[in-house]
Amino acid sequence: MRARIRSELDSPDYPGFLVYVMGPYKEWELADLLPDDASPPDDGGVVGEWDAAATDYSEEDVLALLERTRDRLREEVGVNAFLAIDVDIPLEEMDAATQTIEFARASNVIAFVAPSVGKNLGIGIETGAVLADLDDEHQERVVFVHESGVRSAMIDSLSRRWEADVRTYEDEDELVDRLKTFIGVIINAEYSGDLPKLDE
């Protein structure tokens, strides 16, 4: 999967260091992330939707934020940051939930970005689904950065259940700085041997 992702992207300074940037840029169904034999609760349905009354963001705004974040990481750090939509894998070949897991497994850093979009349960569930699939060593590569004011029990559980790195940001510059700092930690861990390098 790493080779396939890289083949779809331009080559920054460090093409082998993959940073998977995730965020709530579209609606999705809770059932997409549940095992085949599980059923969503009666109030399940779409959980990644926007609550227009609770946010100043539109879906286009959030996607633009994620794209700018990806681009800045590529330009300012030189890592191979990408969004799921940057890698063209047909859903007939691999469903969206499986793609999310495979992209996370293939990445040196998995960065969840959660702007305040009203309903924030979805991003917490998606983060939990990814963390539950990763082994302990790969969980160390996960960072969850949320805008100040974003709250949910699911997000609070990320650091307790999986000891995920959870950080906050006030504005876009601080978001990018938080991610750059975390990326630096993982680069150093790979360089020192505390984490394995994910070479082909």
C-alpha positions as CSV (number, residue, x, y, z in Angstrom):
1,M,0.0,0.0,0.0
2,R,2.9,2.4,0.7
3,A,4.2,2.1,-2.8
4,R,0.7,2.6,-4.2
5,I,0.1,5.8,-2.2
6,R,3.5,7.2,-3.2
7,S,2.8,6.5,-6.9
8,E,-0.3,8.7,-6.7
9,L,1.4,11.7,-5.1
10,D,4.0,14.2,-6.1
11,S,7.4,13.7,-4.5
12,P,8.3,16.2,-1.7
13,D,11.8,16.2,-0.1
14,Y,11.0,13.1,2.0
15,P,8.7,11.0,-0.2
16,G,9.0,7.9,2.0
17,F,7.6,9.6,5.1
18,L,3.9,9.4,4.7
19,V,1.5,11.6,6.8
20,Y,-2.1,10.6,6.5
21,V,-4.2,13.7,7.3
22,M,-7.8,12.9,8.2
23,G,-10.8,15.1,9.1
24,P,-14.6,15.4,8.7
25,Y,-14.7,16.6,5.1
26,K,-17.8,14.7,4.1
27,E,-20.7,12.9,5.6
28,W,-20.4,9.2,6.3
29,E,-22.5,6.5,7.9
30,L,-21.7,5.0,11.3
31,A,-22.5,1.6,9.8
32,D,-19.5,2.0,7.5
33,L,-17.2,1.6,10.4
34,L,-19.0,-1.3,12.3
35,P,-18.3,-5.0,11.8
36,D,-20.6,-6.7,9.4
37,D,-22.4,-8.5,12.2
38,A,-23.1,-5.3,14.2
39,S,-25.9,-2.9,13.9
40,P,-25.8,0.9,14.5
41,P,-28.1,2.2,17.3
42,D,-31.5,3.5,16.3
43,D,-30.2,7.1,16.3
44,G,-27.0,6.0,14.3
45,G,-27.4,7.1,10.8
46,V,-25.1,9.9,9.4
47,V,-22.8,11.1,12.2
48,G,-20.3,13.0,10.1
49,E,-22.8,15.7,9.1
50,W,-22.5,19.4,9.7
51,D,-24.7,21.2,12.2
52,A,-25.2,24.5,10.4
53,A,-26.6,26.2,13.5
54,A,-23.5,25.3,15.6
55,T,-20.6,26.2,13.3
56,D,-19.3,28.8,10.9
57,Y,-17.7,26.1,8.7
58,S,-19.1,24.6,5.6
59,E,-18.0,21.3,4.2
60,E,-16.0,23.2,1.6
61,D,-14.3,25.2,4.3
62,V,-13.2,22.1,6.2
63,L,-11.9,20.4,3.1
64,A,-10.0,23.5,2.2
65,L,-8.5,23.6,5.7
66,L,-7.3,20.0,5.3
67,E,-5.9,20.7,1.9
68,R,-4.0,23.7,3.1
69,T,-2.7,21.7,6.1
70,R,-1.6,18.9,3.8
71,D,0.1,21.4,1.4
72,R,1.9,23.2,4.2
73,L,3.3,20.0,5.7
74,R,4.6,19.0,2.2
75,E,6.1,22.4,1.6
76,E,7.4,23.4,5.1
77,V,8.5,20.0,6.4
78,G,8.9,18.1,3.1
79,V,7.0,15.0,4.3
80,N,4.6,13.2,2.0
81,A,1.3,14.4,3.5
82,F,-1.9,13.2,1.8
83,L,-5.7,13.0,2.2
84,A,-7.7,9.9,1.4
85,I,-9.1,11.6,-1.7
86,D,-5.6,12.1,-3.1
87,V,-5.2,8.3,-3.6
88,D,-7.5,7.0,-6.4
89,I,-8.7,3.6,-5.2
90,P,-12.2,2.7,-6.6
91,L,-14.7,1.8,-3.9
92,E,-15.5,-1.3,-5.9
93,E,-11.9,-2.4,-5.2
94,M,-11.8,-1.4,-1.6
95,D,-14.5,0.2,0.6
96,A,-13.9,3.6,2.3
97,A,-13.6,2.1,5.8
98,T,-11.0,-0.4,4.6
99,Q,-9.1,2.3,2.8
100,T,-8.9,4.4,6.0
101,I,-7.4,1.4,7.9
102,E,-5.0,0.6,5.1
103,F,-3.8,4.2,4.7
104,A,-3.3,4.4,8.5
105,R,-1.3,1.2,8.6
106,A,0.9,2.4,5.7
107,S,1.7,5.8,7.2
108,N,4.5,7.1,9.4
109,V,2.1,9.6,11.0
110,I,-1.7,9.5,11.2
111,A,-3.1,13.0,11.9
112,F,-6.7,13.5,12.8
113,V,-7.8,17.2,12.5
114,A,-11.1,18.1,14.1
115,P,-12.4,21.7,13.6
116,S,-15.4,22.7,15.5
117,V,-18.2,21.6,13.1
118,G,-21.0,21.1,15.5
119,K,-21.5,17.3,15.5
120,N,-18.1,15.9,16.3
121,L,-19.0,12.3,17.3
122,G,-18.1,11.0,13.9
123,I,-14.4,12.0,13.9
124,G,-14.0,10.5,17.4
125,I,-15.6,7.2,16.2
126,E,-13.4,7.1,13.1
127,T,-10.3,7.8,15.2
128,G,-11.3,5.0,17.6
129,A,-11.8,2.6,14.8
130,V,-8.3,3.3,13.4
131,L,-6.7,3.1,16.8
132,A,-8.5,-0.2,17.6
133,D,-7.0,-1.7,14.4
134,L,-3.4,-0.6,14.9
135,D,-0.9,-2.4,17.1
136,D,0.5,-0.6,20.1
137,E,3.7,0.5,18.3
138,H,1.7,2.0,15.4
139,Q,-0.7,3.8,17.8
140,E,2.3,5.9,18.9
141,R,2.1,7.4,15.4
142,V,-1.4,8.8,15.9
143,V,-2.1,12.4,16.8
144,F,-5.6,14.0,17.3
145,V,-5.6,17.8,17.0
146,H,-8.9,19.5,17.7
147,E,-10.0,23.1,17.6
148,S,-10.5,24.6,21.1
149,G,-14.0,24.1,22.2
150,V,-14.5,20.7,20.5
151,R,-15.8,18.3,23.1
152,S,-17.1,14.7,23.1
153,A,-16.9,11.7,25.4
154,M,-15.4,9.7,22.5
155,I,-12.6,12.2,22.0
156,D,-11.9,12.2,25.8
157,S,-11.6,8.5,25.7
158,L,-8.9,8.5,23.1
159,S,-6.1,9.4,25.5
160,R,-7.5,7.2,28.3
161,R,-8.1,4.0,26.3
162,W,-5.3,4.2,23.8
163,E,-3.0,6.9,25.3
164,A,-3.4,8.7,22.0
165,D,-1.7,12.1,21.7
166,V,-4.5,14.7,21.9
167,R,-3.7,18.3,21.3
168,T,-5.7,21.5,20.8
169,Y,-5.3,24.5,18.4
170,E,-6.7,28.0,18.2
171,D,-6.0,28.9,14.6
172,E,-4.6,27.4,11.4
173,D,-1.0,28.3,12.1
174,E,-1.2,26.7,15.5
175,L,-2.7,23.6,14.0
176,V,0.2,23.2,11.5
177,D,2.7,23.9,14.3
178,R,1.1,21.2,16.5
179,L,1.4,18.7,13.6
180,K,4.9,19.7,12.7
181,T,6.0,19.2,16.3
182,F,4.4,15.7,16.4
183,I,6.0,14.8,13.1
184,G,9.4,15.8,14.4
185,V,8.9,13.5,17.4
186,I,8.1,10.6,15.2
187,I,11.0,11.4,12.8
188,N,13.4,11.4,15.9
189,A,11.9,8.2,17.2
190,E,12.5,6.5,13.8
191,Y,16.0,7.9,13.6
192,S,16.9,6.7,17.2
193,G,15.4,3.3,16.6
194,D,12.6,3.7,19.2
195,L,10.1,3.2,16.3
196,P,10.9,1.2,13.2
197,K,11.3,3.0,9.8
198,L,8.5,2.1,7.5
199,D,10.7,1.5,4.4
200,E,9.5,-0.6,1.5
